[in-house]
Amino acid sequence: MSLAAALDVSHLPDYAYDWALVDVETSGLIARRDRILSIAVLTFGPDGIQTGEYSTLLNPGCDPGPVHIHGLTAERLSGAPTFEQVAGRIGALLQDRVMVAHNAQFDYDFLAHEFARARLYLPVTQRLCTLALNRRVEPPAADLSLASLAAHYGVPQTSPHDALDDTRVLAGIFRSSLSEAARLDVPLPLVPCPPRQDPQFAPNPPKTPCVYRNPGRPAPGGPLIQGMKIAITGETATPRAELVARSVAAGLNIMSSVSRHTSALVTNDAASGSAKARRAIAEGVTIVDEHTFLKLLGEVCPGTPHENQTPKKTLEAATPATPPTTPTPSPAATAAVADAPAPRQPESTHSAKPFGRRRVLILGGTHEEASAARARVVELGGAAAINLSASVTDIVLFPGGELDRRMTRITALELPVHAHGWLGAPTSEPADVPAQNGAMTDVLPRGGVIDLPTLPTAGQWHVGASWAQQTNCEIDVVAFVLDEDEQVSCDGDFVFYSAPESPDGATRLLCDGPTEQTIAVGLAALPPAAHRIAIAAAIDGAATFGDIGAVQITLAPGVDAPAAAQATLDAATSERTLLLAEIYRRGSRWRFRAVGQGYDHGLEALVRGYGVDVE
């Protein structure tokens, strides 16, 4: 398929790249464990002319997994080359090109692991996800799956889950998406890719979750209790692996670091000066030698299982979660929380309010004026946009908004532009914007709560965060998997850029673009200790969320599913850390809350408040 027939962006510097479009079929969903079974790569120049095509089946040397999905049986793959045999050819096609895929992080992670197993360098420095691109464009499609976008853009699809056909379909979707992005002047969500040539590249192996609550530190001369957090440092007579295995079998929670929540440190040399020993002394953690610890292991007292506990803190719907030891939020943030509307079950009939399905973009004004205007849009039943997209129905101008670079494009698109007084006396008629195949998104106010329906066992909720393009700072989205005491059970339950997956794989950070990141949570795979997943954003640098402006969050029951809920969050002025949202247990159900609580301090204080050790 040629892109040239419909698109030549070689004259547009922001869109003119050499592209390598990729699709892989795999034996499973976990890149560190599963293998690529087939791959296709199409290459294009900035002028839209196809310059190369390659596809092949691959012999993974393992069970091919869900044959009913991809149709690739072990017999069919037995005569195919291994990935190592074709890695050089694939690398040559990827070299010096932007890698494009639908759900690009998935394809990129599998390629990274396959190249690492082959002890070769993955030559990808930038990638672009057509899912993320279409989230920016916001076409009126049923959802953002490859099939739905193909239907929306009129791209024929003949053999779903065939790598070559899927890549040809991707080419058609990318052609149309790129054209829409250029029409709307939407920046491309290009993601820089760090080198991953290390053959050992892989998340840490899963840690056996401890099923008992942490009872704290042992009494002087008292026994160990199941659930106590134990750290080990220095040389031991008993092999470390055996010591850990015996501790886990006894019901203790072995930690890789020391924090104020550590119950005891096992060491034969407390004066060694190791980081763990120094931290234990500073925090007053109980220190025992190996001989004493082995004696205590024989008499560990029963603990309290997580699953039999009522959450220690009442999860009142009107009160956002606050880390118990973090500094006090800024006065402006505290006032904003006090003024926030009470959480509610959102109304499902948007047209019952004046703004119906309007999606309004606010331009100009002070941060406080724009924030109040976005809150007013939601109050009237509409949705507040933060970027120009195909779904925006109205523009509201405050002083200075006429100078926004997007106004040229808004004029060309003939979108209605209103003075800010329009929000005070809105029309009683809803915008003439049809729902996307009947799909409805609940628009939550700050503090709004909804119950989560049960997903299939392998299903995941995706909480996405996006903001306007920034050039002077970076924003990191992070997640904490918390127990009943609002603490992480281990450092691995802090998910961030350098550790993008929890040890059990239930919580993952997905980097969709420079201004959009997603936390994916598989509720069925969470350990029994998990009672809340707190999702936050932190600014790397001196900027504040007052400089950034609004952050939009979305909740979707899948990577390409339509959003079930969305909210637009405005911090006050001085915050550098922002609690965005949380998924938490309420009795036997899981709920989602749009939080929007800001803090003046940086990420480190938030991390320590949740019990993560920061070196």
N, C-alpha and C positions, 0 to 999 in steps of 0.2 A: 504494500500500500504506500502511495506517495503522499507526502504532506504538501507537495508543491502545488497541487491543484487548487488548494484553498488558502494556503498561508505561506507568506514569505515575510519573515520578521527580521531579515538581515539588515534592514535600515533602522531598526529600533534597538539601540544598544542595550536597553534593560531586558530585552527578550531574545536577543540573538546569541545563541550558544550552539555548540555541537552537542548532539543528544545521543544517548544510548538507551533505548527502551528495552526493559527486561521483564520477563516473567519466569517464575520457577514453579514447578510442582514438587511437593515434598512428601516425605513419609510420615510427617506429623507437624506439629505447630511449634515445637521447642528447638530453636536453632542449635543449642549446645548439645542436644541429644539426637535429633533427627537429621535426615540427609536429603539432598536434592536428587530427585528422580529424573527430571527433565528440565531443560532450560532453553530459552529462545532469546536472542538479542537482535534488535534492529537498530541501525545507526542512521542518523539524519544530520544534515548540515543546517545552518541558520536559515538557508533559503528554502527549507522544506523538502529538499531532494534526498531521497534515500541513498545512502552510500554503502550499506552492508547489511547482510542478513545471515544469521547462523542459528541452527537449532539442533539439538541432539538429545537422545535418551541417555541416561547414566545408570551404571550398575552401582548401587549404593553399598553392596555387601551386607545388607540387612533386610529385614522384613519391609516390604514396601508400604505397609500401613493401610489406609482406607482405600482399597482398590475400587470400592463402589463409588467413590468420588472421582478419582483420576483415571481409573481403568488401566493402571500400569501394574501388571502382575509380575511376580518374580521371574516367570518364564520369559515374558516379553523383554525384561531388562537384563537377562542373563548374558546376552552377547554384546551388550552396550559397553562403551568405554567407561573407565572410572573418571571421577572428576579430575584427579591429578593428571590424567592423560590429556585432558582438553583445557586445563586451566590456563595455559599459555595463550591459546587462541581466544578464550573468553577475555582474558586480561588485555589483549591487544585491542579488542573492540571497546572495552571500557576506558582505556587510557585516554586522558585529555578530553574526556566528554563528561557532561552532566548525566548521571544515571537517573532514569525516570522509571517509576513503577507505580502501580496502584497499591497503596499501603506499602510505601517504599521501605520503611524500616524493617518490615518482615523480610523482603527480598534481600535487602542489604545485610541484615544479620546472618542470614543463611549463607550468602556469598562470603562474608567475613570469616565464618567458621570453616567453610570448605577450603578457602585459600589458606587458612591457618593450618588445617590438617595436612595440606599439601606443602606446608612450609614455604609458602610464597606470599608475596605482597599483593594486597588488593588495591589496584590502582584507581580508586574512586576518591576524589577530593570534595565533590559536591553531589548531592542528590536532590531530586524533586519528586514529591508525592502528588499524584493526580487527585487523591482524596483531599489532601490539604489545599490544593489549588482550587478545587471545586467548593470547598468550605468557604474560601474567600469569595469566589464568584457567586455562590448560592443560586444555582439554577433551579427552576421549578420542577425538579425531578422527584419521583416517589421516594427515593433514598439515594445514597451515593455509591451503591454497589456497581460493579463493572457492567452488569446487565442493565440496570436502570439507567445509567448514564449513556450506555450505548443506544438504548431505546430513545432517550431524550434527544441525543445529538444525531439520531438517524444513522448509526453505524451498524452494519449487519454483523451478527454473531452466529457462527455455524457450529462450533465445537467447544462449548464451555469446558474449562479445565484442561484444554489442550494448550500447551505452552506457546506454540507458534501462533495458533489462532487467537489466543488471548492477547498476545503481543501486537498482533495486527489490529485487533479491536482497540487496544490501548492507544495505538497510533492515531486512530480516528478520533477517539475521545480527547487525546492530548491536543490534536490539531484544533478542535472546536473550543476546548477549554482555554488554550493559549490565545485564540482569537478573541474570546470573550474577555480574558484578562487584559488584553491590549485595548479593547473597546472601552473598558471601565477604568483603565489606567491602574489596575490592581498590581501591586508588587508581587513578584514571583516568590513563593516560599522556599527559597534555596537553603539547604541545610549543609553546613560544612561537615565533612566526615574525617575524624581523626584516623591516623594510620592504624591498621589492625593486622600487621604482619606477624605479630607474636603468636607462635604456634600454641602457646598455653592460654591464649585468650579464651576466657569462658567465665561466667559468673561462678561464685563459690558454690560448691556442692550443697544440696539442701541439708539443713540442720534439723535433727529430730526435735519437733516442738515439745516443749514441756507442758504437760496437761494440768499442772498445779499452779495455783496462785503463789506469788512471792510473799512469804510470811515475814520478810524482813531479816534482821540479823539474829544470830543465835544468842541466847542469854549467856552470860559468863559461866563457863563450865557446863553449859546446857548442850542438848543434842542438836543435830541437824534435822531440818524438817523438809519434807518434799516440797519442791518449788523454790527453794533458796537458790539465789544466783551465786555461782561459784566461778572464780577465775583462778588460773594457774600460771605461775611464772618461774623461770629458772629451771635448772637441771633437777630431775627427779630420778630416784632409783627405779621406780616402776615406770615402764615405758609410757609416754604421754598418752598414746592412743588407748592403752589398756586403762589408764586412770580415768580418762574421759568416758570410755565405754561403761566402766563400773559405776561412775557417778550418774550417768544418764539412766542406767538400768535401775538405780536406786531412787530415781524420781527427781534428781537435782537438775538445775538449769545451768549448763556450762556456758560461760560467756568468754568472748575473745578480748574483752577489755574491762577496766574497772571504772565504776561510776559511783555516785552516792547511793545508788540502789543495790550495789553489790553486797551480798550477805557475808562472804568470806573470801579471802585470798589465800591460796595454798602456795607456800614457798619454803624452801629450806634455807634461804638467806634473805631475811627481811631487810638487811642493810645493803643489799646488792646495788641499789640505786636504779633498778630498772624502772621504766615508766609506770608499770603496774604497781610496783612496790611504793613508789613515790606518791602516786595517786591514792593508794589505799591508806597510807599514813595520813595524807592531807584530809581525807574524808572520814577518818576514824573507822575504817572498815576492819572487821575482825581478821587477824592474821594467824594462820595455823601452819605447822610444819606437816610434811608428808606423813610421818608416822602417826601423828595425832589424827590427821584427816582419815587415814585408812581405818583407824579404830572407830571413828565416828561413822564411817560408811556402813559399818556392820549394824548400826543401831539408828538408822534414819527413821524418824517418826512420820506417821501418815500426814499428808497435806490435804488441802481443800481443792478439789478439782474445779477448773474454770467453769465447766458446763453446768455445775450445780449451784452456781452463785448468782444471786440477784446483783445487778450492777451496783457498785458501792455508791456511785453518785447518781442521783435522780436526774434523768435527762429531760429537764423541763424544756419544752419546745421554744420558749421565749428567750432562752439564755444560750448564746453561742459558747462552744467549748473554749476554755482558756487554760493554757498550760499552768499547772499549779505554782510553778516557781519562776515564771518569766516576769520581767519587769512590767509595771503597770502600763496599760495602753495610754496613748497620748490623750490629753483632755479633749481634743477635737473628736478623736475616735470614740471616746466614751460618750460624748454628747450625741454622736451620730447613732450609736447603738441604742441609747435611751429613746431617741426619736424614731427609731426604725419601727415599721408597722409590725403588729403581732403576726407570727407565722400562722399560716392557714393552709387548708387544702385548696389548691388553686381552682378557680372556676374553669370549667371545660368549655364554656360557650363564650368565645372571645367577642362575638358580634353583639353580646348583651351590653357592651360598653361602647362609648362613642368612637373609639379609635379602631374597633374591630381588629382587623389583621394588618393595620398600618405598621410599618417599620420605619422609624424616624431617625435621621442622622442629624445631630446637633453640631453646628459649626460656630466657632468664635466664642466670645464671652470669657469671663473668668472661670477658673475651675469650679468654684462654688456655684456659679450661675448655670454652667453646663450640667453639673451633677444634679442640681435641683430640677432642671428641665428634663433630664432623662428619667428621674423619679416620677415626674408628672406624666410623662408618656406612658409609663407602666401603670400608673394609677388610672389612666383613662382606657386601659385595656390593650395598649399597643406594645411594641417591642422597641427598645432603644438600640440602634445600631452604633457600632464604633468605627466601621469602615464603609466605604462606598462599595455596594455589590448590586447584583441584579435584583435582589429582593427589596432594596430600599424603595419606599413609596413616597416619602416626603423629606424635605430639608427644612430645618429651622435655623434661621440666622440670628446670631447675636452680634453686637459690634465687633468688627475685626474678621468676622466669618467670610465676608466678601473677598478677603485676600487669600483665603485657603486655596492651595493649588488645585484642589478637586473641583472648584467652582467652574472651571472651564469645561470639564467633562460633564458636570451636572447640567450645565446649560445646553450642551450638545445632546444630552439624553432627554432634554425637555422635562425634567423632573420638577414637580411643583415646589416652589421655594416660598416659605412663610416667614414673616417677622415673628419674634418670640412671643408677642402678645397673642398669637394664634392658640397657644397652649392654654390661655386663660379662658377662651371662649371657643372651644372646638366645635366643628360641625357635628351634628347628630347622626350623620350617615357614616357607616364604616367604609373604609377604603375598598375599592372594587378589586380586591386581590383574592383569587380563589385559593382554597386550601390545597396543599400538594397531595392530590389523590386522597383527600379526606383526612390526611394526617394533621394532627394538632399538636402544638408545642405549648406546654404550660409556661407562662411567663411569671417567674417568681419575684417578689420583692425581696429586698435584703432581709434575711431572717426567715424567708419562706421555706416551708417543709412539705415534702410529699412522701407517701409510702411507696416502697419499691416492690413491684410485682416479682414473683419468683421466676428466675431465668433457668433454662436447662443447665444441667450440672457443669458443662464446659463453658457456659455463657459468662460474659464479662460486662460490667458496667464501665463506660468510658466517660470520665469527667475531663472535659477539655477547657483550657483557658487560652484566651487570645486577647491581644491588645494592639494599639496602633503602632505602626512601624517606628522604631527608635534607632538613632544612630550613635547616641552618646552613652549607652549603658546596656547591660544584658540583664535579663530577668530569668531566674531559675524557678521552676515549679518542682515542688518536693511533696512527699507523702510520708506520714508516720502511721504505722499499724500499732494501735494502742490497746492495752489491756484495761481491766476494770479500774485500775488505779491511775489511768491516763498516762501510762508509761509504756515504752517499747519493751518487748521481752528480750530483745537482743539488738545489737547495733545494726544487724542486717534488716531490721524492720524500719529503718530510715532509708527511704528510696530517693535517690537524687542522681544528678548527672553522672557522677563517677561510680555509682553503684545503682544502676537503673532497674534492678530487679531484686525483690525480696528473696531470701533463701529458698522459700517454698514455691516461688514463681507466681504466687497469687496476686501480687501487686507489682506493676511495671510502669516505668516512665517511658513515654513515647515522644520523641522529638519530631514533630510534624513540620516545623519551620521555625524561622527566627523569631516569630511573634505568636506562635501557637505550640503548646505542649499539652500532653494528655496523660492522665493517670488511669490505667486500666486495672480493674479490681475484679477478680473472680471470687465471689462471696463463698461459693461452695468449697473452694480450696483453702480458705483462710484457716489458720490454726485455731484451736478452741479458745485460746487466750484473747483473740481479737474481738474487741467490742466497739471499736471506733477506728475509722481511717480518716485522719485529718489531712487536708490538702492545702498547701500554702504556696505563696510566691514570694520571692525575695529579690531585691535589687542588688546587683554586684556593682558597687560604686557609690558615689555620693548623691546620686539622684534620689528623688522620693516619688511615691505614687501620685503626689500632686503634679509632678512633672509628666508622669506617664499618662495620666488620665484614667478613663474607665477601663476595667477588665471585664470581658464577657466570659461567662462560664456556661457550658452546656453539659447536659447529662443525656447519654444515649445508651441503649441496650446492645451495642455492638459497634465495631469500628466503622462500619459504613451505614449504620441505621440512622433514621431521622431522629432528631433530638426529642426526648420526652419532656425535657424542661430546660429553661435557660434563664439567666439572670445577668444583669449588668451592674457591676459593683464599682462604686466610686469611693476611694479612700478620701480622707480630708485633704491635708496638704503635706504633712511632715513624715508620714509613715514610710518605712523602708522594708517592712515585712507585712504581709497581708494574708490572714487566714481566709481562704477562698470558700471552701465548702467542706462538708464532712458527710460520710456515710456511717451510720451508727445503728446499733441494736436498740429496739424499743420493745421489750418483751420478746415475743417470738418473731417479730418482724424487723426488717431493715428499713431505715428511712434515709432520706437525703435532705440536707439543709444547705441553702445558700447563706454563707456566714458574712463575709465582708468586714472582718474585724482587723484593724490596722494597729501596728506597733512601731514606735520610733526606732527601736533597736534593730540590729541586723539578724541574719539567720542564725548565727552562732548561739545567741541567747535563747532563741526559740528551740533549737536543737537540744541544748542542755536542759531546758525546762521539761522536755519529754524524756529525759534519761539517757540521751545518747552521749557517749564519751567523745569529745572533740580534742584531737591531738594538736 
